[in-house]
Amino acid sequence: MVPYKKLYTPEELDEVCQWIQDNKHRMPATLRLNDATVFTDFRTTIDYYVDIIALHRENPTYGGQIHHVFQVQQKLKEMWGEE
């Protein structure tokens, strides 16, 4: 499980955003992140999350949304057998 952090380093954020962009073509239309979180329009949602990182990366108020991106990355890697 990805540990929660209120703030991430610029390098961490740049890396996860680049990973999302590099793997966008492989992403499913819907994604069940966990028992409580299901993205029915996942491709649009992940674009919004990347926008949040671009606009609010230094604002801890958005730490939860930014954390979702790291959880999504981990979940997709697990689904694809890369982790």
Secondary structure, DSSP 8 states (H G I E B T S, - for coil): -----S---HHHHHHHHHHHHHHGGG--SSEEEETTEEETTHHHHHHHHHHHHHHHTT-GGGHHHHHHHHHHHHHHHHHTT--
